[in-house]
Amino acid sequence: IASTFWLAIAIEIPKITNTTLIGVYALVSFSSSVLVYVRSYLSALLGLKASTAFFSSFTTAIFNSPMLFFDSTPVGRILTRASSDLSILDFDIPCSITFVASIAIEILVIICVMVSVTWQVLIVAVPAMVASIFIQQYYQATATQLIRINGTTKAPVMNFAAETSLGVVTIRAFKMVDRFFENYLKLVDTDASLFFHSNVTMEWVVLRIEALQNLTVITLALLLILLPQGYVSPGLVGLSLSYAFTLTGNQINWTRWFSNLSNYIISVERIKQFIHIPAEPPAIVDNNRPPSSWPSTGKIDLQGLEIRYRPNAPLVLKGITCTFKEGSRVGVVGRTGSGKSTLISALFRLVEPSRGYILIDGMNICSMGLKDLRTRLSIIPQEPTLFKGSIRTNMDPLGLYSDDEIWKVN
């Protein structure tokens, strides 16, 4: 715009040389190129820093979250945050911020050019801009909720696909392929319907803002026609009218980018929800580490043990006090939901006690680090799990023992 504005002014200056005309034009164009480069560089640099910070915080929060989080959160929801939401944070948000800022500056400059020729256009331009902002805010309230709902419809699709792939052999054996395919299509349609409604609302706001900006352009053209001959130079009239024709397109582009940016921020909101997950206790507590021979006998004392899965949830274990003597075999019997699995989980601190203590060989396990506790205990689960990799990695996942030591155990 600055280079074009210079040409419109320069043709009115008498005795200007071609060298001056071209030199100033080249200088303005070169300055514009430098500014575009700086804008792109800062956008990439700041976007990379923000993405790195969010990714590090997100992965740290997920890997340090308690087991209760994985029991209550579907895998599809975690995958959605780690894939689509982080992708939006990496690519879409920096690009949207750049375009929103640059197009907004361009719109302001175009309005300034129009006002410099015919200030009367402000009588229509200012109310049109105020009305556009009001329509934008009215649209944004609905669009934000649609994007939030759309975030909840993506997770079931990914979760259903992951679970189906694991049980595909069973599904084919019972000839239930068509049923699962129909269920998958229903989930996809539900997710796509939210995407459709988001696009419809976007077109709704674009049509209204386009009508308002067209009113501004028509007013400017009418004022230019009514101006007395010679009141304004022909170069400025042509410059003002040519940029006025681009005002509607720029306003629509700004509306689209700003709406997309507002919707993309919801991905940041969802990622921050996972970042603020309460972490597990530390792996090692330096001032309360058990001796290398612990546990030597294996005596377990429960003293007034109370456990609930959530702060406001009812108690699952209510004031249990008992002793499991060392070297004995104990069977815990009870109906479904009586707390048998919860009692075993409490020994590994998969669930933290709300009140009471668990003592193993006289040491309170709630005051020591999780790594010191869990590496000293062993469990044979109800459902066997085979990790990916070799047999050796399954026998020694942490790589703590040599091959000779493993062969001696076998």
C-alpha distance (Angstrom), angle and dihedral (degrees) to the residues before:
residue distance angle dihedral
I1 . . .
A2 3.82 . .
S3 3.81 92.6 .
T4 3.80 92.4 49.2
F5 3.80 91.1 46.2
W6 3.81 89.0 53.3
L7 3.80 91.4 53.9
A8 3.81 90.9 49.9
I9 3.82 91.0 52.6
A10 3.80 96.5 38.8
I11 3.81 95.0 60.0
E12 3.80 88.5 61.8
I13 3.83 93.5 53.4
P14 3.79 111.6 93.3
K15 3.78 121.5 -134.1
I16 3.83 94.5 13.9
T17 3.78 112.6 155.3
N18 3.77 125.6 -131.7
T19 3.79 89.4 -120.9
T20 3.79 92.0 59.0
L21 3.79 92.5 43.2
I22 3.79 94.7 50.5
G23 3.81 94.1 37.4
V24 3.81 94.8 55.3
Y25 3.79 90.4 43.2
A26 3.82 91.2 51.8
L27 3.80 91.9 46.4
V28 3.80 92.4 52.1
S29 3.82 91.2 46.6
F30 3.81 91.7 48.8
S31 3.83 91.1 49.3
S32 3.79 89.2 50.9
S33 3.82 90.6 52.6
V34 3.81 91.0 50.4
L35 3.80 91.5 50.4
V36 3.81 91.3 49.3
Y37 3.81 89.8 51.5
V38 3.83 92.1 48.9
R39 3.80 90.0 48.1
S40 3.80 92.6 51.5
Y41 3.82 92.4 44.7
L42 3.81 93.9 50.3
S43 3.79 91.3 45.1
A44 3.80 91.9 52.8
L45 3.81 94.2 42.6
L46 3.79 97.5 47.0
G47 3.81 91.7 40.3
L48 3.80 90.7 53.0
K49 3.80 92.3 49.7
A50 3.79 92.0 49.2
S51 3.82 92.3 46.9
T52 3.80 91.9 49.0
A53 3.79 92.5 49.6
F54 3.80 93.9 48.3
F55 3.82 93.7 44.1
S56 3.81 92.9 50.0
S57 3.80 92.6 47.2
F58 3.81 91.7 45.4
T59 3.81 96.3 50.1
T60 3.81 91.9 43.1
A61 3.80 91.2 51.8
I62 3.82 93.3 47.6
F63 3.80 95.5 47.9
N64 3.81 92.2 45.2
S65 3.81 96.0 44.4
P66 3.82 118.5 114.2
M67 3.79 122.8 -104.1
L68 3.79 89.9 -108.0
F69 3.81 88.6 68.5
F70 3.81 92.1 58.3
D71 3.80 91.4 45.4
S72 3.81 92.4 54.6
T73 3.84 100.1 34.8
P74 3.84 120.9 72.2
V75 3.77 115.9 -125.4
G76 3.80 90.3 -126.4
R77 3.80 91.2 61.1
I78 3.80 91.7 53.0
L79 3.82 91.3 47.2
T80 3.82 90.7 50.0
R81 3.80 91.1 54.0
A82 3.81 91.8 46.0
S83 3.82 95.1 46.8
S84 3.81 119.2 25.9
D85 3.81 98.3 21.8
L86 3.81 94.0 47.5
S87 3.81 89.8 44.6
I88 3.82 89.7 55.3
L89 3.79 89.2 49.1
D90 3.82 91.9 49.7
F91 3.81 100.8 46.0
D92 3.80 115.9 4.9
I93 3.80 102.6 47.7
P94 3.85 97.5 51.5
C95 3.80 90.6 46.4
S96 3.81 92.0 47.5
I97 3.80 93.3 49.4
T98 3.81 90.3 51.3
F99 3.79 94.4 50.6
V100 3.81 94.5 42.5
A101 3.81 91.3 53.9
S102 3.82 96.3 42.5
I103 3.81 96.0 45.3
A104 3.80 91.6 46.2
I105 3.83 90.2 54.4
E106 3.81 90.3 47.2
I107 3.82 91.5 51.9
L108 3.80 91.5 50.5
V109 3.82 91.4 49.4
I110 3.82 91.3 49.4
I111 3.81 90.6 51.5
C112 3.82 89.8 48.9
V113 3.82 90.4 52.1
M114 3.80 90.5 49.7
V115 3.81 92.0 47.9
S116 3.81 92.1 48.8
V117 3.79 88.7 61.3
T118 3.83 101.6 35.0
W119 3.78 115.6 8.3
Q120 3.80 90.2 -174.7
V121 3.80 88.9 78.6
L122 3.81 87.6 77.8
I123 3.81 88.2 73.9
V124 3.81 87.9 70.8
A125 3.82 101.9 22.7
V126 3.81 96.7 59.1
P127 3.85 96.2 51.1
A128 3.81 89.1 43.7
M129 3.81 91.3 54.0
V130 3.81 92.0 46.8
A131 3.80 90.8 49.7
S132 3.82 90.3 48.1
I133 3.80 91.1 53.3
F134 3.81 90.7 49.2
I135 3.82 91.8 50.1
Q136 3.81 89.9 47.0
Q137 3.80 92.0 53.7
Y138 3.80 91.5 45.9
Y139 3.80 90.3 52.5
Q140 3.78 94.6 43.8
A141 3.82 93.8 60.6
T142 3.80 90.5 60.0
A143 3.80 97.1 37.4
T144 3.80 92.5 53.0
Q145 3.79 92.4 55.3
L146 3.81 91.6 46.7
I147 3.80 90.9 53.6
R148 3.81 90.8 48.1
I149 3.80 90.9 52.1
N150 3.79 90.1 45.4
G151 3.80 88.7 56.8
T152 3.81 89.7 59.2
T153 3.82 93.6 49.1
K154 3.81 95.2 55.0
A155 3.80 95.1 59.6
P156 3.85 95.7 60.4
V157 3.82 90.2 52.6
M158 3.80 93.1 53.8
N159 3.81 92.7 40.0
F160 3.82 92.3 50.4
A161 3.81 92.0 48.3
A162 3.81 92.4 49.1
E163 3.81 94.3 48.0
T164 3.81 92.4 44.6
S165 3.81 92.3 52.1
L166 3.81 90.0 53.6
G167 3.81 93.5 51.5
V168 3.80 98.8 34.8
V169 3.82 92.5 118.6
T170 3.80 92.3 55.1
I171 3.81 91.7 44.8
R172 3.79 91.9 53.9
A173 3.80 92.5 43.9
F174 3.82 91.2 57.3
K175 3.85 92.2 40.0
M176 3.80 93.6 -120.9
V177 3.81 96.8 134.8
D178 3.81 94.6 113.1
R179 3.80 92.7 49.5
F180 3.79 93.6 51.2
F181 3.81 91.1 44.7
E182 3.81 90.7 53.7
N183 3.78 91.1 49.3
Y184 3.79 89.9 50.0
L185 3.81 91.6 51.2
K186 3.81 90.2 51.1
L187 3.79 90.8 54.2
V188 3.81 90.8 47.5
D189 3.82 91.3 49.5
T190 3.79 91.0 50.3
D191 3.79 90.7 52.0
A192 3.81 93.1 44.6
S193 3.81 92.6 49.7
L194 3.81 90.3 62.0
F195 3.80 89.9 49.8
F196 3.81 89.6 50.8
H197 3.79 93.1 50.5
S198 3.81 90.2 49.2
N199 3.80 90.5 55.6
V200 3.80 91.6 46.3
T201 3.79 92.4 53.9
M202 3.80 89.5 47.7
E203 3.80 91.4 54.9
W204 3.81 89.3 47.4
V205 3.79 93.2 58.9
V206 3.83 93.5 40.5
L207 3.82 92.9 56.0
R208 3.80 92.8 52.7
I209 3.79 95.9 45.1
E210 3.80 90.5 47.0
A211 3.81 90.1 54.4
L212 3.81 91.6 50.8
Q213 3.80 94.2 49.2
N214 3.80 91.9 46.3
L215 3.79 86.7 57.5
T216 3.82 89.0 56.7
V217 3.81 92.2 50.0
I218 3.81 92.6 48.3
T219 3.81 90.3 50.5
L220 3.81 91.7 51.5
A221 3.80 92.5 48.9
L222 3.80 90.9 49.3
L223 3.81 91.8 49.8
L224 3.81 91.8 49.6
I225 3.79 90.0 53.1
L226 3.81 92.4 49.7
L227 3.83 94.6 49.0
P228 3.81 115.2 109.4
Q229 3.78 115.3 -103.2
G230 3.80 111.3 -91.3
Y231 3.81 94.0 15.2
V232 3.82 91.2 113.7
S233 3.79 128.0 20.4
P234 3.83 115.3 -101.7
G235 3.79 90.6 -122.6
L236 3.81 93.5 59.8
V237 3.80 91.2 43.7
G238 3.80 91.0 54.2
L239 3.83 91.7 43.9
S240 3.80 92.6 50.2
L241 3.79 94.1 46.7
S242 3.82 94.6 45.4
Y243 3.79 93.2 52.1
A244 3.80 91.6 42.4
F245 3.79 88.3 62.3
T246 3.82 88.9 57.5
L247 3.81 93.0 49.1
T248 3.81 94.2 84.1
G249 3.80 93.4 49.2
N250 3.80 92.4 47.1
Q251 3.79 92.0 48.5
I252 3.81 91.2 50.6
N253 3.80 91.4 47.9
W254 3.79 90.7 49.2
T255 3.79 90.7 49.6
R256 3.80 91.6 51.3
W257 3.79 94.4 46.9
F258 3.79 93.9 44.0
S259 3.82 91.4 48.4
N260 3.80 90.9 48.5
L261 3.80 90.4 48.4
S262 3.81 91.4 51.1
N263 3.80 89.3 50.3
Y264 3.80 92.8 46.0
I265 3.80 90.7 55.1
I266 3.81 87.3 68.2
S267 3.82 87.5 68.1
V268 3.81 88.2 57.7
E269 3.80 88.4 49.5
R270 3.80 91.5 53.0
I271 3.81 92.5 47.1
K272 3.81 91.1 50.1
Q273 3.80 89.3 54.0
F274 3.80 88.6 61.9
I275 3.80 93.0 41.6
H276 3.81 90.5 60.5
I277 3.81 94.7 53.0
P278 3.83 109.4 132.5
A279 3.80 107.6 -105.0
E280 3.77 127.6 -131.4
P281 3.82 118.7 -99.5
P282 3.82 114.8 -83.6
A283 3.78 119.8 -73.9
I284 3.81 93.5 -128.2
V285 3.80 129.9 25.5
D286 3.81 105.3 -161.3
N287 3.80 97.0 -158.6
N288 3.80 94.5 48.1
R289 3.79 108.9 41.4
P290 3.81 118.5 147.1
P291 3.81 120.4 -121.3
S292 3.78 118.2 -95.2
S293 3.83 91.3 -106.8
W294 3.82 93.7 54.2
P295 2.98 122.3 153.2
S296 3.77 94.2 32.3
T297 3.83 100.1 160.7
G298 3.82 105.9 12.9
K299 3.80 101.6 -129.4
I300 3.84 111.4 163.6
D301 3.81 122.5 -160.3
L302 3.81 122.4 -172.7
Q303 3.81 113.8 -163.8
G304 3.81 117.4 -170.8
L305 3.81 92.0 -35.0
E306 3.80 114.7 -169.4
I307 3.81 123.1 175.4
R308 3.79 133.4 -178.6
Y309 3.78 126.0 173.1
R310 3.81 95.8 -137.8
P311 3.80 133.2 22.7
N312 3.82 93.8 -107.7
A313 3.81 97.4 32.4
P314 3.81 122.7 106.8
L315 3.78 120.3 -96.4
V316 3.79 116.3 -87.0
L317 3.81 95.3 -172.1
K318 3.80 113.8 33.0
G319 3.77 117.6 -158.7
I320 3.81 100.1 -43.0
T321 3.80 114.8 -174.2
C322 3.79 118.4 177.5
T323 3.80 143.7 122.1
F324 3.80 129.3 -125.9
K325 3.77 106.7 -157.5
E326 3.75 120.6 -134.6
G327 3.82 117.7 -94.7
S328 3.81 93.7 16.6
R329 3.78 131.4 121.2
V330 3.79 113.4 -130.9
G331 3.80 128.0 -172.2
V332 3.80 119.2 -157.2
V333 3.81 110.2 -152.3
G334 3.81 127.6 -173.9
R335 3.78 145.6 124.8
T336 3.79 123.4 -80.1
G337 3.79 110.8 -67.8
S338 3.79 95.0 16.7
G339 3.82 92.5 121.7
K340 3.81 105.2 -97.8
S341 3.81 94.6 131.9
T342 3.78 90.3 40.6
L343 3.80 90.2 57.4
I344 3.81 91.5 53.4
S345 3.81 90.6 45.0
A346 3.79 89.7 53.3
L347 3.80 90.9 57.4
F348 3.82 89.1 59.6
R349 3.81 91.7 37.8
L350 3.76 92.3 -120.7
V351 3.80 81.7 139.2
E352 3.79 118.5 32.8
P353 3.83 117.2 -133.0
S354 3.80 115.6 -110.7
R355 3.80 90.3 -152.0
G356 3.77 137.5 -4.3
Y357 3.79 133.8 37.7
I358 3.80 141.1 -89.5
L359 3.79 113.9 -149.3
I360 3.80 123.1 -168.6
D361 3.80 112.1 -172.5
G362 3.78 88.2 -16.8
M363 3.82 96.2 -53.9
N364 3.78 121.6 117.3
I365 3.81 105.1 -126.3
C366 3.82 91.6 -159.8
S367 3.80 91.6 68.3
M368 3.82 98.3 50.6
G369 3.79 130.2 77.0
L370 3.80 120.3 -85.4
K371 3.80 93.6 -123.7
D372 3.81 92.2 53.3
L373 3.79 89.8 49.2
R374 3.79 102.1 43.2
T375 3.81 96.2 42.9
R376 3.83 89.9 56.6
L377 3.83 96.1 51.5
S378 3.79 130.9 64.5
I379 3.79 132.7 -157.4
I380 3.79 136.0 -174.2
P381 3.82 105.9 -148.4
Q382 3.78 125.4 -142.4
E383 3.80 91.6 -119.3
P384 3.81 115.7 43.6
T385 3.80 116.7 -131.0
L386 3.80 124.0 -155.4
F387 3.80 113.5 -159.6
K388 3.78 121.3 -145.5
G389 3.77 112.6 -95.0
S390 3.77 136.8 47.2
I391 3.80 128.5 -27.3
R392 3.78 88.8 -105.5
T393 3.82 93.0 57.9
N394 3.79 89.3 50.2
M395 3.81 91.8 52.3
D396 3.81 93.3 44.8
P397 3.83 108.5 20.3
L398 3.80 94.2 168.7
G399 3.82 95.2 46.8
L400 3.80 94.2 -124.9
Y401 3.81 97.8 140.8
S402 3.80 136.7 54.4
D403 3.80 125.4 -119.9
D404 3.81 91.7 -104.9
E405 3.80 92.1 54.9
I406 3.81 91.0 50.1
W407 3.82 91.9 49.3
K408 3.78 90.5 50.7
V409 3.80 90.7 55.0
N410 3.79 91.5 49.7
